[in-house]
């Protein structure tokens, strides 16, 4: 594994990514992950082992891996996704700050929503824990079946878009029983708290992400960046505009080691978003997850307009960014 990973690093990989909550990543032990991350170098970025009850310990595991591998590390879409860890955002940030003070380069990213989307079985503590009582405890941990909205994989298409509580009521069954009888359900789960989200967002070493692709049923794919500018900068004033822009541009560019991106300056790549700070607004919703934002008339990638006057152009000037285009190690963030 180390040899294969090192070969990918020589081909331009930026670092190692892990998904320790999912199969097969969950079978990896800490020392194994550290050994492979060391072989790759660059940045170790991880969807940590547990984002619910064990979130704090999972963040600590990432720090230990970074120390053992002697690499920079990042917590992917940091969250506290169950009742036992709600309210611990400041504690988490203190631990990260302590690690940074000790010389480790630890950062995180965040999407600005209190609900996530994945397979519902990720709320279970282990792959083997699939009994009714396991489901009951897991549903209680995320605030109840009313916080779980089915998005796919259900045995009945009529379930899609409904909460597990609504489905259970229509069937005359307990929600935990319904979940246990329908494995593989995809769901949106409102499992985080706004206060924790805002605390993370205000941290100087937490940047913005979408945790998404070009299409999907979660509004974060199309709405994350304009939502930060509208809701958390303009309306709630959690962070100033300049700090939000830094979290979207120069901070992630530095984290990944791209010296020619992330700032507007002579000689840099012209990746530029022009927006109206008074009018920018996310419009993506659960019902219309792909709805484009308002208040962003122009976007340039590598100096070429890909959005002009609010309309997507046919230009495709993007490129794959490899490590050979950057320094061997990322700039501390």
C-alpha positions in Angstrom: 0.0 0.0 0.0 2.9 2.4 0.8 4.5 1.7 -2.5 1.3 2.2 -4.5 0.5 5.4 -2.6 4.1 6.7 -3.1 3.7 6.1 -6.8 0.6 8.2 -6.9 2.3 10.9 -5.0 5.1 11.0 -7.7 2.3 11.2 -10.3 1.0 14.4 -8.7 -1.3 13.4 -5.8 -1.8 16.2 -3.3 -1.9 13.8 -0.4 -4.0 11.0 1.1 -7.8 11.0 1.7 -9.6 8.6 3.9 -13.2 7.8 4.7 -12.9 5.9 8.0 -16.6 5.8 8.7 -17.3 3.8 5.6 -16.4 0.4 4.2 -13.6 -0.5 3.5 -11.9 2.4 5.3 -13.4 1.6 8.6 -11.3 -1.6 8.8 -8.0 0.4 8.7 -6.2 0.8 12.0 -4.6 4.1 13.0 -1.0 2.9 12.5 -1.8 1.6 9.0 -3.4 4.9 7.9 -0.3 6.8 9.3 2.1 4.6 7.4 0.4 5.2 4.1 0.0 8.9 4.8 3.7 9.2 5.5 4.5 7.5 2.2 2.3 10.0 0.3 3.3 13.2 2.1 1.4 16.3 1.3 -1.9 16.7 3.1 -3.8 13.9 5.0 -7.5 14.8 4.7 -10.1 12.6 6.4 -13.8 12.0 6.7 -13.1 10.9 10.3 -14.1 7.6 11.9 -17.1 8.8 13.7 -19.0 12.2 13.4 -21.5 11.3 16.0 -20.9 10.2 19.6 -17.2 9.5 19.0 -16.5 12.7 17.0 -14.1 14.2 19.6 -12.0 11.1 19.8 -12.1 10.7 16.0 -10.6 14.3 15.7 -7.9 13.3 18.2 -7.1 10.2 16.0 -6.6 12.5 13.0 -4.1 14.6 15.1 -2.2 11.4 16.1 -2.0 10.3 12.5 -0.6 13.6 11.5 2.0 13.5 14.2 3.0 9.9 13.4 3.1 10.5 9.6 4.7 14.0 9.9 2.2 15.5 7.5 -0.3 18.3 7.5 -3.9 17.1 8.1 -7.4 18.3 7.6 -10.8 17.3 9.1 -13.2 17.0 6.2 -16.5 18.8 6.7 -16.1 19.1 10.5 -19.3 18.4 12.4 -20.8 17.3 15.7 -23.6 15.0 14.5 -25.3 13.6 17.6 -26.8 14.7 20.9 -23.9 13.5 23.2 -21.4 15.8 21.4 -23.6 18.8 20.7 -22.1 22.0 22.3 -18.5 20.7 22.2 -17.3 22.8 19.3 -15.2 25.1 21.5 -13.6 22.0 23.1 -12.8 20.6 19.7 -11.2 23.9 18.5 -9.2 24.1 21.7 -7.8 20.7 21.0 -6.9 21.6 17.5 -5.3 24.9 18.6 -3.2 22.9 21.1 -2.0 20.6 18.3 -1.2 23.6 16.2 0.7 25.2 19.1 2.7 22.0 19.4 3.8 22.4 15.8 1.3 20.3 13.9 -0.5 21.8 10.8 -4.1 20.9 11.5 -7.1 22.5 9.7 -10.7 21.7 8.9 -13.4 22.6 6.4 -17.2 23.0 6.8 -20.4 23.2 4.8 -22.9 25.7 6.2 -25.9 23.3 6.8 -27.1 21.5 9.9 -28.2 18.4 7.9 -26.0 15.9 6.1 -26.7 13.4 3.3 -25.5 9.9 3.1 -26.6 6.3 3.8 -28.7 6.2 6.9 -26.8 3.3 8.3 -23.8 5.6 9.0 -25.6 6.6 12.2 -25.1 3.1 13.5 -22.0 2.5 15.7 -20.8 -0.6 13.8 -21.7 -2.5 10.7 -22.9 -5.3 12.9 -25.2 -3.2 15.0 -28.4 -3.4 12.9 -31.0 -4.6 15.4 -34.2 -2.6 16.2 -32.7 -1.4 19.5 -29.5 -0.3 17.7 -31.6 1.8 15.3 -33.7 3.2 18.2 -30.7 4.4 20.0 -29.1 5.8 16.8 -32.3 7.7 15.9 -32.5 9.2 19.4 -28.9 10.3 19.0 -29.8 12.5 16.0 -32.8 14.0 17.6 -35.5 11.5 16.5 -37.0 10.0 13.3 -38.5 13.4 12.4 -34.9 14.6 11.6 -34.4 11.9 9.0 -35.7 12.5 5.5 -35.4 9.7 3.0 -33.7 10.6 -0.3 -33.2 7.3 -2.0 -32.8 3.5 -1.9 -36.2 3.0 -0.2 -38.3 -0.1 -1.0 -41.3 2.1 -1.8 -40.7 5.2 -4.0 -43.4 7.0 -2.1 -41.0 7.2 0.9 -38.7 9.6 -1.0 -38.9 13.1 0.4 -40.7 12.0 3.6 -39.3 11.8 7.1 -38.9 8.4 8.7 -41.4 9.5 11.4 -44.0 10.2 8.7 -43.3 6.8 7.0 -43.5 4.9 10.3 -46.8 6.6 11.1 -48.3 5.7 7.7 -47.2 2.1 8.2 -48.4 1.8 11.8 -44.9 0.8 12.8 -42.1 2.1 15.1 -39.5 4.1 13.2 -36.6 1.9 14.4 -38.4 -1.1 13.1 -38.9 0.5 9.7 -35.2 1.4 9.5 -34.2 -2.1 10.4 -36.4 -3.6 7.7 -35.1 -1.3 4.9 -31.3 -1.4 4.8 -29.5 0.9 2.3 -31.8 3.9 2.7 -30.2 7.2 1.6 -31.2 10.1 3.9 -30.8 13.7 4.9 -30.4 13.9 8.6 -30.6 17.1 10.6 -28.1 16.2 13.3 -26.0 19.3 13.9 -26.7 22.4 15.9 -26.5 25.9 14.5 -24.4 27.2 17.5 -21.7 24.5 16.8 -21.7 25.3 13.1 -21.2 29.0 13.7 -18.5 28.3 16.3 -16.6 26.2 13.8 -17.2 28.8 11.0 -15.7 31.6 13.1 -12.4 29.7 13.6 -9.5 31.1 11.6 -8.3 27.6 10.5 -11.7 26.4 9.2 -12.3 26.9 5.5 -15.5 26.4 3.4 -16.4 23.3 1.4 -19.4 21.8 -0.3 -18.7 18.0 0.3 -20.5 17.6 -3.0 -20.2 17.1 -6.7 -21.9 18.7 -9.7 -25.3 17.1 -9.0 -27.1 15.8 -6.0 -30.1 16.1 -3.8 -28.4 18.1 -1.0 -28.5 21.9 -1.5 -24.9 22.2 -0.3 -23.7 21.3 -3.8 -25.0 24.5 -5.3 -25.6 26.7 -2.2 -22.6 26.4 0.2 -20.6 29.4 -0.8 -23.4 31.9 -1.5 -25.1 30.7 1.7 -22.0 31.7 3.8 -21.9 35.1 2.1 -25.7 35.7 2.6 -26.6 34.1 5.9 -23.4 34.1 7.9 -21.7 37.3 6.6 -24.5 39.7 5.7 -27.4 38.5 7.8 -26.0 36.9 10.9 -22.6 38.6 10.9 -20.8 35.6 12.2 -17.7 36.5 10.2 -16.7 39.6 8.3 -16.8 39.6 4.5 -13.0 39.7 4.1 -12.6 36.6 6.4 -15.3 34.7 4.4 -13.5 35.4 1.2 -10.2 34.3 2.7 -11.8 31.0 3.8 -13.0 30.4 0.2 -9.8 31.4 -1.6 -6.4 32.0 -0.2 -6.8 29.6 2.8 -7.7 26.5 0.8 -5.1 27.4 -1.9 -2.4 27.6 0.8 -3.6 24.4 2.4 -3.2 22.5 -0.9 0.1 24.3 -1.7 -1.0 26.2 -4.8 1.2 29.3 -4.8 -0.3 30.7 -8.1 -4.0 30.7 -6.9 -6.2 32.1 -4.2 -5.3 35.8 -4.4 -5.8 38.5 -7.0 -2.3 39.6 -8.0 0.0 40.0 -11.0 1.3 36.7 -12.3 -1.4 34.6 -10.5 -4.0 32.4 -12.1 -7.2 34.4 -12.6 -9.8 32.3 -10.8 -12.2 35.2 -10.0 -15.8 35.3 -8.7 -17.6 38.7 -9.0 -20.5 39.0 -6.6 -22.8 41.6 -5.1 -22.4 41.4 -1.3 -25.8 43.0 -0.8 -27.6 40.7 -3.3 -25.8 37.4 -3.2 -28.1 34.7 -2.1 -28.2 30.9 -2.1 -31.4 29.5 -3.7 -30.7 25.8 -3.5 -33.2 23.9 -1.4 -34.1 20.3 -0.6 -36.9 20.6 -3.2 -34.6 22.3 -5.7 -31.0 21.4 -4.8 -29.5 22.6 -8.1 -31.1 26.0 -8.1 -28.3 28.5 -9.0 -27.5 31.4 -6.6 -28.4 35.0 -7.1 -26.0 37.9 -7.1 -23.1 36.2 -8.9 -23.0 37.7 -12.4 -19.5 36.7 -13.5 -17.1 33.8 -12.8 -13.7 33.3 -14.4 -11.5 30.2 -14.3 -7.9 30.6 -15.4 -9.0 34.0 -16.8 -11.7 32.6 -19.0 -15.4 33.5 -18.3 -17.4 30.4 -17.3 -20.3 32.5 -16.1 -21.1 35.8 -17.9 -24.1 38.0 -16.9 -25.4 35.2 -14.8 -25.4 32.6 -17.5 -23.1 29.6 -17.8 -20.9 29.7 -20.9 -19.6 26.8 -23.0 -16.0 27.4 -21.9 -14.1 24.6 -20.1 -10.8 26.2 -19.0 -10.3 24.1 -15.9 -7.4 21.8 -15.4 -6.2 19.0 -13.2 -3.9 20.4 -10.5 -1.0 18.2 -9.6 1.7 18.3 -6.9 4.4 19.0 -9.4 2.8 22.5 -9.9 3.4 23.3 -6.3 5.9 23.0 -3.5 6.6 19.5 -2.1 4.8 20.4 1.1 1.8 22.6 1.6 2.1 26.0 3.2 1.0 26.0 6.8 -2.6 27.2 7.0 
